[in-house]
Amino acid sequence: MIIRIPWRLQIVIAFLISTISGNPLFLQQSGRNIKPVIKWRPPMDTWNWTETPRNDEPFFKPSNFTHKLPPSANETELIAHMAALKRNYSRLLWDSDKSSNLPLFVDKALKLLNLKQVYYEVEHSVMSKVSCTACKAGAGLLQHYMRLGKSKEEINKMIYQFCVSLNIQSARVCEGITRLFGSEVVYVLKRITIGPDEICSFVIGDACGDVYNPYHEWEVAFPPVPKPAVRPLEAPIEKAPTFKVLQISDTHFDPYYAEGANAECNEPLCCRASSGPALTPGGGAGRWGDYRKCDTPKRTIDHMLKHIADTHTDIDYILWTGDLPPHDVWNQTKEENLKVLQETVAQMSDMFPGVPIFPALGNHESSPVNSFPPPYISSSESNIAWLYNELDAQWRRWLPAGVSHTVRRGAFYSVLVRPGFRIISLNMNYCNNKNWWLLLNSTDPATELQWFIYELQSAEFNGEKVHIIGHIPPGHSDCLKVWSRNYYAIINRYESTITAQFFGHTHFDEFEVFYDPNDLGRATSIAYVGPSVSPYYDLNLGYRIYYVDGDHDATTRLVVDHETWIMNLKEANLFGYPIWYKLYSTRSAYMMPSLRPQDWDKFIDDMTSKEDVFNLYHKHYWKNSPRRGTCDGECRKRLICDARSGRSHDRRALCGHIEARIDGAAPTPQTWRAWLYNGLSVS
């Protein structure tokens, strides 16, 4: 059977193929003068991290609280009936509505490129060949117009027209996205010499092929100090003193949230007065938040912070891992984001007076979102000083004055919390593959990792243990492969010094295990990924409490246990009042003797072989949301692989045997619908 393709469609396909290949057909036929690509080299960065002052005075004095740890696995039976009561009560209130609330794409051209799937994948950071093809088409098209000598204004107009005509978003969202991102993207693409293959492999990762790119291959330098012999890691002593630590992440406070507003607006963020009135009986925004694409109202954040202050009166310090502004990424300004920063900092100070708070920078704090130019971008309209200087001013109420120089340079810092115990906060936006500035030069932006090595080597010399905090988890697909690979090597080198890592960003309740690169069966470190406060989207609201091995002669500074607390959003909106409760304690729920890296590795093994263990993890991963769906074999492989991936875009090496075990234990039958859909997608 011969399929005839309309001639107009043949031209579109030929044009896309030619731009993807970097050999535009129409460019060869044009008689116009073609402007050369700007030859640009980033200025030399002369910052010497070894000459900056280092914080060596203990900053935090514990409150000498006697913390009652969660019940151990042996005590679980004593409270099993309480958990059963909670389950039975909540089951009456849950529903099985799993609507995705994604925009409806109806244009035929959009169906051709399967942009609905692209939108979903970008939103969920789960990329495939479909997103890769769309990326190459877009990058090739932009570079083609630049070779034709189109002005920045003409290119921005073209981007807007494509966005509107393909019904990718509403006209106002398309206008805002073009206004905020267009100039930055054009600036960067004019100054790079790589083509669509390299660009999209860099941005999307292994779903777009492992394309060799000499401009983005680099390695950090380690000092000539041998790695100390690795000793067996002992579990913390039972009933020893502990620190009680609160982690709050991804609050995404929306100052324009409006109860009753349209929650089904088909834009990146709804539930605002600007979203319009609800169009269906159940389409209005809830009082305390909403499971659809809506962020956190002020009343809900106020209620949560008061609940924490009243319930956990013995918190020793707080980890605040970023993402303060809402998801209105098309409509943000620097002034609005700074206002959100100032208001939330003041709120945290008022609710937790005298409690040390250690913040980390999220990817939403900048405007536009994900835009974090390195220090060599010095022009007033493009540099990031407007944000970093304000971070320094706001964070100074909690941090020692000596860290100001690194906060202003790159929003990272190092603080000695107690004698022998240090916290290092990293700016993970320098690994963010949605940060277009890194296409210019991704080599250790702001010299952050080299400074990080210097801090860790000094800590090793001084016998200090270190906790790391940041926003984007280093194993997440949003983290650049080359940056993540270097970070992984650093964690391996200093595995005896680093005793825990804490991140956010994903909005889910999860973790990442790190392994020895030379022995992927030996776990070396653990990264805790805390849940979001924001329900965006389909999630309950949550926060974490950690119990950290405290001050005593045999302290390990490991996490002894941790709890996740949530608020059931459906119940809160139904009864008009939110109730926060402890969802689970880790050691009790997962029957773990301790929380060392090897214990988490054993838990991954249990999830792989025992479906009931995985199902419990899946429930906690979603913060017990009634909107969570079932998790099939592919979903299970992805979540378990995420837990095993402290290094991004390397699933083949880290997860191959896990996927084989799951496939071998319970092969998933493929329906004829799935077979047909997958075949068409590949085609």
C-alpha positions in Angstrom: 0.0 0.0 0.0 1.4 3.4 -1.0 0.7 6.3 1.3 0.4 9.6 -0.5 1.5 12.6 1.4 0.1 16.1 0.4 2.7 18.3 -1.3 2.4 21.0 1.4 3.2 18.4 4.1 6.2 17.1 2.0 7.6 20.6 2.0 7.2 20.9 5.8 8.9 17.6 6.4 11.7 18.3 4.0 12.3 21.6 5.7 12.3 20.1 9.1 14.7 17.3 8.0 17.0 19.8 6.4 17.1 22.1 9.5 17.7 19.1 11.8 20.6 18.0 9.7 22.1 21.5 9.8 21.9 21.7 6.0 18.8 23.9 5.3 17.5 23.4 1.7 16.1 26.8 1.4 19.2 28.5 2.7 21.1 27.1 -0.3 18.6 28.5 -2.7 18.4 31.9 -1.1 20.1 34.8 -2.8 20.3 36.8 0.4 23.5 37.8 2.1 24.0 35.4 4.9 25.4 36.8 8.1 28.2 34.8 9.8 27.7 33.3 13.2 29.3 35.4 15.9 32.6 34.0 17.1 32.4 34.3 20.8 34.7 33.2 23.6 33.8 33.5 27.3 36.1 35.8 29.3 38.7 34.1 31.6 37.5 33.6 35.1 40.4 34.4 37.5 38.6 33.7 40.8 40.9 31.9 43.2 38.7 29.9 45.6 41.7 29.0 47.9 42.2 32.7 48.9 38.7 33.3 50.1 38.0 33.2 53.9 36.6 29.9 55.2 34.1 29.6 58.0 35.8 27.7 60.8 33.9 28.9 63.9 30.9 26.7 65.0 27.8 28.6 64.1 25.0 26.6 65.8 24.4 26.0 69.5 22.0 23.1 70.1 19.0 23.7 72.2 19.8 20.5 74.3 16.4 19.0 73.5 15.8 15.4 74.2 14.2 14.2 71.0 11.9 11.2 71.1 12.7 9.1 68.0 9.9 7.5 65.9 9.0 3.9 66.9 11.4 1.3 65.6 10.3 -1.7 63.4 9.9 -3.8 66.6 7.3 -1.4 67.9 5.3 -1.2 64.7 2.7 -3.7 65.9 1.8 -1.4 68.9 0.5 1.3 66.5 -0.7 -0.9 63.6 -4.4 -0.5 64.7 -4.0 3.3 64.6 -2.7 3.1 61.0 -5.6 0.8 60.1 -8.1 3.3 61.5 -6.6 6.0 59.4 -6.6 4.0 56.3 -10.2 2.9 56.7 -11.3 6.5 57.4 -9.4 8.0 54.5 -10.4 5.3 52.0 -14.0 6.6 52.2 -12.8 10.0 51.0 -10.5 9.0 48.1 -11.5 9.0 44.5 -9.9 7.5 41.4 -9.9 10.6 39.2 -6.6 10.5 37.4 -7.3 13.2 34.8 -4.0 14.7 33.6 -5.3 18.3 33.1 -3.0 18.7 30.1 -3.9 21.2 27.3 -5.9 19.8 24.4 -3.9 19.9 21.2 -6.2 19.8 18.2 -4.2 21.2 15.3 -3.1 18.7 12.6 0.4 20.0 12.4 0.7 19.6 16.2 -0.4 16.0 15.8 2.3 15.4 13.2 5.0 16.4 15.7 3.2 14.8 18.6 3.6 18.0 20.7 1.2 16.8 23.3 3.6 14.1 24.2 6.5 16.6 24.1 4.7 18.9 26.4 4.0 16.0 28.9 7.7 14.9 28.8 9.1 18.3 29.3 6.7 18.9 32.2 7.6 15.6 33.8 11.3 15.6 32.9 10.9 12.1 31.3 12.3 12.5 27.8 12.0 10.2 24.7 12.9 10.2 21.0 9.7 12.3 20.4 11.0 15.2 22.5 14.4 14.8 20.9 13.0 15.1 17.4 11.0 18.2 18.4 14.1 19.7 20.0 16.2 19.2 16.9 13.5 20.7 14.7 13.1 23.8 16.9 16.9 24.3 17.3 17.5 23.8 13.6 14.7 26.2 12.7 16.0 28.9 15.0 19.6 28.5 13.7 18.3 28.6 10.1 16.6 31.9 10.7 19.8 33.3 12.3 21.8 32.2 9.3 19.4 34.1 7.1 20.2 37.2 9.1 16.8 37.6 10.9 16.8 40.2 13.7 16.0 39.3 17.3 12.5 40.9 16.9 11.8 38.9 13.8 12.8 35.6 15.5 10.7 36.5 18.6 7.7 37.2 16.4 8.2 33.9 14.6 8.4 32.0 17.9 5.1 33.7 19.1 3.3 32.8 15.8 4.4 29.2 16.0 3.3 29.0 19.7 -0.2 30.4 18.9 -0.8 28.7 15.6 0.1 25.3 16.9 -2.1 25.9 20.0 0.8 25.1 22.3 -0.5 27.6 24.9 -2.9 30.5 25.1 -1.9 33.7 23.3 -1.0 35.5 26.5 1.2 32.6 27.7 2.9 32.5 24.2 3.5 36.3 24.4 4.9 36.1 27.9 7.2 33.1 27.1 8.5 34.8 24.0 9.1 38.1 25.8 10.9 36.4 28.7 12.9 33.7 26.9 13.3 34.8 23.3 16.1 37.3 23.7 18.1 35.0 25.9 17.8 32.0 23.6 18.8 34.1 20.6 21.7 35.6 22.4 23.1 32.1 23.3 22.4 30.5 19.9 24.2 33.3 18.0 27.3 32.6 20.0 27.6 28.8 19.8 29.0 26.8 16.9 27.4 23.5 17.6 24.3 22.2 15.7 20.9 20.7 16.7 22.3 17.2 17.4 24.8 18.5 20.0 22.4 21.1 21.4 19.6 18.5 22.0 21.9 15.8 23.3 23.2 18.4 25.8 19.7 19.6 26.9 17.7 16.4 26.8 20.4 13.8 27.6 20.6 10.1 26.7 17.1 10.1 25.1 18.7 12.2 22.4 21.8 10.0 21.9 25.2 10.3 23.5 26.6 12.8 20.9 30.2 13.6 21.5 30.6 17.3 22.1 34.2 18.6 22.8 32.9 21.9 24.0 31.1 20.3 26.9 33.6 17.6 28.1 35.5 18.5 31.2 36.7 17.1 34.5 37.4 18.7 37.8 40.9 18.4 39.4 41.5 16.6 42.6 44.3 17.5 45.0 47.2 15.0 45.1 45.9 13.5 48.4 45.2 9.8 48.5 41.7 8.7 49.3 41.6 7.4 52.9 41.0 3.7 53.3 37.3 3.0 53.3 36.2 1.5 56.7 32.9 -0.3 57.3 30.2 2.3 58.2 28.8 1.5 61.7 25.2 2.2 62.5 24.5 5.1 64.9 24.3 4.2 68.5 20.8 3.6 69.7 19.3 6.3 72.1 22.3 8.6 71.6 21.7 12.4 71.4 20.2 13.6 68.1 19.4 16.8 66.3 15.9 17.3 65.1 15.9 18.8 61.6 13.0 20.2 59.5 13.2 20.2 55.7 10.8 22.5 53.8 11.0 22.4 50.0 9.1 23.8 46.9 6.6 25.9 48.7 5.7 27.7 45.4 3.7 30.4 47.2 1.1 32.0 44.9 0.1 35.4 46.1 -2.7 35.5 43.5 -4.4 32.2 44.4 -8.2 32.7 44.4 -10.6 30.3 45.9 -13.3 29.3 43.3 -11.3 30.5 40.3 -10.9 28.2 37.3 -8.7 25.3 38.1 -9.0 23.8 34.6 -7.6 26.8 32.6 -5.2 24.8 30.3 -2.3 27.1 31.2 0.9 26.2 33.2 -0.8 27.6 36.3 -4.5 28.0 37.2 -6.6 28.8 40.3 -6.0 32.6 40.0 -8.4 35.4 39.4 -6.8 35.8 35.9 -7.7 32.2 35.2 -11.3 33.3 35.0 -14.4 31.8 36.7 -14.9 28.0 36.9 -16.6 26.6 33.8 -17.9 23.4 35.4 -19.5 22.6 38.7 -16.3 21.0 40.0 -13.9 23.2 38.2 -13.3 25.8 40.9 -10.2 26.1 43.0 -10.4 24.6 46.5 -10.0 26.7 49.7 -6.8 25.2 50.9 -5.3 24.3 47.4 -6.1 22.1 44.5 -4.8 18.9 43.0 -4.8 20.4 39.5 -2.2 22.8 38.1 -2.4 25.2 41.1 0.2 26.3 43.7 0.0 27.0 47.4 -2.3 29.7 48.8 -1.0 31.9 51.6 -3.6 30.6 54.1 -2.2 27.1 53.6 1.4 28.0 54.1 0.4 30.0 57.2 -1.4 27.0 58.6 1.4 24.6 57.9 4.1 26.8 59.5 1.9 27.3 62.6 1.3 23.6 62.8 5.0 22.9 62.6 5.8 25.5 65.2 3.2 24.1 67.6 3.8 20.4 66.9 7.6 20.3 66.6 8.7 22.8 69.3 12.1 21.2 69.6 13.5 21.7 66.1 17.2 22.4 66.2 17.7 23.7 62.6 15.9 24.0 59.3 17.0 23.0 55.8 15.1 25.1 53.2 15.8 23.7 49.8 14.3 26.3 47.4 11.6 27.0 44.8 9.7 29.9 46.4 7.8 31.6 43.5 4.8 30.0 41.7 4.7 28.3 38.3 3.4 31.4 36.4 6.7 31.2 34.4 5.3 33.3 31.5 4.3 36.2 33.7 7.1 36.7 36.1 9.3 39.7 36.7 12.4 40.2 38.8 10.5 42.5 41.1 7.8 40.0 41.7 10.2 37.1 42.5 12.2 39.3 44.9 9.0 40.3 46.6 8.1 36.6 47.1 11.7 35.9 48.4 11.5 38.8 50.9 8.0 37.9 52.2 8.8 34.2 52.7 12.1 34.9 54.4 10.3 37.3 56.8 7.6 34.7 57.4 10.1 32.0 58.2 12.0 34.3 60.6 8.8 35.3 62.4 7.6 31.7 62.8 10.9 30.2 63.9 12.7 32.9 65.9 16.2 31.9 67.0 16.2 28.7 64.9 19.1 28.5 62.4 17.9 28.1 58.8 20.2 26.9 56.0 18.7 27.8 52.6 19.5 26.6 49.1 18.6 28.2 45.8 15.8 26.8 43.6 15.4 27.0 39.8 12.3 29.1 40.1 13.8 32.0 42.0 15.2 33.6 38.8 13.3 35.5 36.2 13.0 34.0 33.6 12.8 30.6 35.3 16.0 28.4 35.0 18.1 31.4 33.8 21.3 31.5 35.8 24.1 33.0 33.8 27.7 32.3 35.1 29.7 35.2 36.5 31.4 36.0 33.2 28.0 37.3 31.9 28.5 40.8 33.2 26.1 43.0 31.2 23.6 44.7 33.4 20.6 43.3 31.4 21.7 39.7 31.6 23.8 39.1 34.7 22.3 37.5 37.9 23.6 40.0 40.5 20.1 41.3 41.0 19.2 37.9 42.6 22.4 36.9 44.3 22.9 40.3 46.0 19.4 40.1 47.4 19.9 36.4 48.5 23.0 37.6 50.5 21.0 40.4 52.1 18.1 38.1 53.1 20.1 35.0 54.1 22.5 37.1 56.2 20.0 36.9 59.1 20.8 33.2 59.4 24.3 32.8 58.0 27.7 34.1 59.2 29.0 37.2 57.4 32.0 35.3 56.1 30.0 33.4 53.4 28.8 36.6 51.7 31.5 36.5 49.0 30.5 33.0 47.7 26.7 33.8 48.0 27.2 36.9 45.9 29.4 35.1 43.4 27.3 31.9 42.9 24.7 31.4 45.6 26.7 28.7 47.4 28.3 28.6 50.8 29.9 26.5 53.6 29.1 26.8 57.3 30.7 25.0 60.3 27.5 24.1 62.2 29.1 22.3 65.2 32.7 21.3 65.9 33.4 18.6 63.4 30.1 19.1 61.5 29.7 21.3 58.4 26.8 22.1 56.0 27.6 23.0 52.4 24.9 24.5 50.3 25.3 24.2 46.5 23.7 26.1 43.6 22.4 23.2 41.6 21.2 25.5 38.8 24.7 25.2 37.3 23.8 21.6 36.5 20.3 22.5 35.2 20.0 21.5 31.5 17.2 24.0 31.1 19.7 26.8 31.9 20.4 27.9 28.3 23.5 30.0 29.4 25.4 26.7 30.0 25.4 26.1 26.2 28.0 28.8 26.0 30.4 27.0 28.4 29.3 24.3 30.8 32.8 23.9 32.3 32.3 24.1 36.1 30.2 27.3 36.1 31.3 29.8 38.7 34.1 27.3 39.6 31.6 25.9 42.1 32.7 22.2 42.0 36.4 23.2 42.3 35.5 25.3 45.4 33.4 22.3 46.6 36.5 20.0 46.4 38.5 22.6 48.3 35.9 22.7 51.1 35.7 18.9 51.3 39.5 18.4 51.3 39.7 21.0 54.1 37.0 19.1 56.0 38.8 15.8 55.5 42.0 17.3 56.9 40.1 18.7 59.9 38.2 15.5 60.6 34.8 17.1 59.8 31.6 15.4 58.6 29.6 17.2 56.0 26.0 17.4 54.9 25.2 18.8 51.5 22.0 20.7 50.6 20.8 21.8 47.2 17.7 21.9 45.0 17.9 19.8 41.9 19.0 16.2 42.8 22.2 15.4 40.9 20.8 12.1 39.5 17.7 13.7 38.1 17.3 14.0 34.4 17.2 17.9 34.8 20.9 17.7 35.8 23.5 17.9 33.0 25.3 14.6 32.4 28.8 16.0 32.5 28.2 18.0 35.7 26.5 15.1 37.4 29.4 12.8 36.4 31.9 15.1 38.0 29.7 15.5 41.1 29.4 11.7 41.4 33.2 11.4 41.3 33.5 14.0 44.1 31.0 12.1 46.3 33.0 8.9 45.7 36.3 10.5 46.6 35.0 12.0 49.8 32.6 9.3 50.8 34.1 9.1 54.3 33.4 12.8 54.9 30.0 13.3 53.3 27.4 11.6 55.5 24.1 12.8 54.0 22.7 14.9 51.1 19.4 16.8 50.9 17.5 18.0 47.8 14.0 18.9 46.6 12.7 19.9 43.1 10.8 16.7 42.1 7.9 17.4 44.5 7.8 13.6 45.3 9.0 11.8 48.4 12.1 9.8 47.3 15.8 9.2 47.6 18.9 8.6 45.5 21.7 6.1 46.3 25.3 6.7 45.1 27.7 3.8 44.3 31.4 3.3 43.8 32.1 3.9 40.1 34.5 0.9 40.1 32.1 -1.3 42.0 28.4 -0.5 41.3 27.4 -3.1 43.9 28.9 -1.0 46.8 26.7 1.9 48.0 28.7 5.0 49.1 26.3 7.8 49.9 22.6 8.6 50.2 20.7 11.7 49.0 17.3 12.4 50.6 14.8 14.1 48.2 12.2 15.9 50.3 8.5 16.3 49.3 7.0 19.6 48.1 4.8 21.8 50.1 3.0 22.7 46.8 0.4 20.3 45.6 1.4 21.0 42.0 0.2 18.8 40.8 -2.0 15.8 41.8 -0.1 15.7 45.1 -0.8 16.2 48.8 1.3 18.8 50.7 4.2 17.6 52.8 7.4 18.2 54.7 10.1 16.1 56.3 11.5 15.7 59.8 15.0 14.2 60.2 16.8 12.9 63.3 20.5 13.3 62.8 23.2 11.7 65.0 24.1 14.5 67.4 26.9 15.6 69.7 28.6 12.6 71.4 32.0 11.0 71.2 31.0 8.3 68.7 28.8 10.4 66.5 28.5 9.4 62.8 26.4 12.5 61.8 24.2 10.0 59.8 20.5 10.4 59.5 19.1 8.1 62.2 15.5 8.2 61.0 13.1 10.5 59.1 9.4 11.1 59.0 7.2 12.5 56.3 4.2 14.6 57.4 1.4 15.4 55.0 -2.0 17.2 54.7 -4.7 15.4 52.8 -5.9 18.2 50.4 -9.2 16.4 49.5 -10.2 16.1 53.2 -9.1 19.7 53.9 -11.3 21.1 51.2 -14.2 18.7 52.0 -14.3 19.5 55.7 -13.0 23.1 55.5 -10.1 22.5 57.8 -6.6 20.9 57.1 -5.3 18.2 59.3 -1.5 17.5 59.2 -0.4 14.0 60.2 2.6 11.8 60.1 2.4 9.6 57.0 5.2 7.3 57.9 8.5 6.8 59.7 11.2 5.3 57.5 12.8 2.6 59.7 9.4 1.4 60.9 7.6 1.5 57.6 10.4 -0.2 55.6 11.7 -2.4 58.4 15.2 -1.0 58.1 17.8 -1.5 60.9 19.4 1.9 60.1 19.7 4.4 57.2 23.2 3.8 56.0 23.9 3.7 52.2 24.1 -0.1 52.3 20.7 -0.2 54.1 19.1 1.9 51.3 20.7 -0.4 48.7 19.2 -3.4 50.4 15.8 -1.6 50.4 16.1 -1.1 46.6 16.8 -4.8 46.3 13.6 -5.5 48.3 11.5 -3.2 46.1 12.8 -5.0 43.1 11.9 -8.5 44.3 8.9 -7.8 46.5 5.8 -6.1 45.0 4.3 -5.2 48.4 7.4 -3.4 49.4 7.4 -1.4 46.2 3.7 -0.6 46.5 4.2 0.9 50.0 7.1 3.0 48.6 4.9 4.1 45.7 2.2 5.2 48.1 4.7 7.3 50.1 6.3 8.6 46.9 3.0 10.2 46.0 2.4 11.4 49.5 -0.6 9.2 49.7 -2.4 11.2 47.0 -5.8 10.0 45.9 -4.9 11.1 42.4 -2.0 8.6 42.0 -2.6 5.9 39.5 -1.5 2.3 39.3 2.2 1.7 38.6 2.8 -0.9 35.9 6.1 -2.6 35.1 7.6 0.3 33.2 6.6 2.7 36.0 8.1 0.4 38.6 11.4 0.2 36.7 11.6 4.0 36.3 11.0 4.7 40.0 13.4 2.0 41.2 16.0 3.2 38.7 15.5 6.8 39.9 16.3 5.6 43.4 19.5 3.9 42.2 20.6 6.9 40.1 22.8 9.4 41.8 24.3 10.0 38.4 22.1 11.4 35.7 21.6 10.0 32.2 23.3 6.7 32.9 20.5 4.3 33.4 22.0 1.6 31.2 25.0 1.2 33.5 23.2 1.8 36.8 19.9 0.1 36.2 20.2 -2.6 33.5 20.3 -5.5 36.0 17.3 -4.1 37.9 15.2 -3.8 34.8 16.1 -7.3 33.8 15.1 -8.7 37.2 11.7 -6.9 37.0 11.1 -8.1 33.5 12.1 -11.6 34.3 10.0 -11.8 37.5 6.8 -10.4 36.0 6.7 -9.7 32.3 4.1 -7.2 31.5 1.7 -8.3 28.7 1.3 -5.7 25.9 -2.2 -5.0 24.7 -2.9 -4.6 21.0 -3.7 -0.9 21.7 -0.3 -0.4 23.3 1.5 -2.3 20.5 -0.2 -0.1 17.9 0.4 3.2 19.8 4.1 2.3 20.4 4.6 1.4 16.7 3.0 4.6 15.5 5.1 6.7 18.0 8.3 5.1 16.8 7.3 5.7 13.2 
